[in-house]
């Protein structure tokens, strides 16, 4: 059997310090993983809320334009000039209705 060798105090301290540094890193990595998960969950909630709001706005937009289309027919709206230009078919129908 080989003879046991005893490490010096400096060598033992180096091993102890290294183990403590590794343990600290693992602890910090665990804390970071937990914090990352918490923040990602928060972002998921905010994202879902915004997606729900967007869906509501899309539905509101569809209802608005359907109502306008029922009144004025098909055409193009220019937001810069605030004017609506009916398609030719609607213009013809309006002229026939006036006659």
Secondary structure, DSSP 8 states (H G I E B T S, - for coil): --------HHHHHHHHHHHHHHHHHHHHHHHHHHHHHHHHHHHHHHHHHHHHHHHHHHHHHHHHHHHHHHHH-SEEEETTTTEEEE-HHHHHHHHHHH-
